[in-house]
Amino acid sequence: PLAQWCREQGCWDLEVVERDREVEGFEVVPKRWIVERTFSWLGRSRRLSKDYERRVQTSECLMKVEMIRLILRRLARAA
C-alpha cells in the first residue's frame, strides 16, 4: 500500500533495501549512505539540531533553506 501511495502522490518508486541477515558486522547498503550523509549535513545546522517547530511546514521550509545554503556555499567555493 505504501508503494502505491507513493506512486499516486508523487510518481515516486519506493524501493525497500534489506540487509543480508547472514552477514555479521558492517555492510554497505546501497543508497543508504546518501540519506545518512544528507541527515548529517542537516544536523549540523543549529536550528535543525532539535525539533523546535510546531508545524511540519516550518520544518520542511527550514530544511530546504539549509540545503540551498549548502549548495550555494559549495558553488561559491568552486567558482
N, C-alpha and C positions, 0 to 999 in steps of 0.2 A: 504493500500500500504506500509506503514512503517513496519508493522509486517512481510510482505512478504519479503521486502528488508532485514530486519534483519536476517530472516531465510536463505535467499540465500547467504548473505555475510559472516555470521559467525556462522550459525546454532544456533542462539540465539532465545529464545522465548520472545517476548515482551508482558508484562502484564501491562495493564493500571489499576491503582487503583484509583478510585474516592472517595472523601469523601462524607459522607451522608449529604445531603442538610438540613435535618430536625434537625440535631444536632447543637446546638449553643456552641461556645467556643472551647476549645481544645479537639481534638480527636486523639487518636493514630492511625496512618495509617500504615498498615503492610509494613515492609521492608523499609519505608521511613527514619526511624531513622538511618539505616545503611548508607545510602547515605549521610545524613546530617552530621553524625559523621565523615565520611571519608573526606568530604569537609572541615570540621572544622580542622581536622588534617593537611590537605594540606595547609589551610590558615595560619597556624602557621609558616610555612616556609617563611622566609623573601623574598626569591626570587620569591615565588609563590603568595605573597600577592597582587601584582599588575601584570598587563599584560604587561610585558616589551618586550616580544619576538615578532619578526616579522614573524616567521614561526611556524605553528602549530606543526610540528615535534619536534621543540625545546621544546615547552611547554609540549608536551607529554613525551618527554625524561626526563625532569626535574621532572615531576610528578612521573614517575617510579623510578627515583633515590631517591626521597623523601620517597616514600613508602618502598623502600628497606632499607633506613636508619632507618625508624620507626620500621620495623620488626627486623632488626639486633639489635637495641637498646633494644627491648623487650626480644629478645632471650638472649642477654648478661646479662640482669637483672635477668632472670630466672635461668641462669647457675651459 
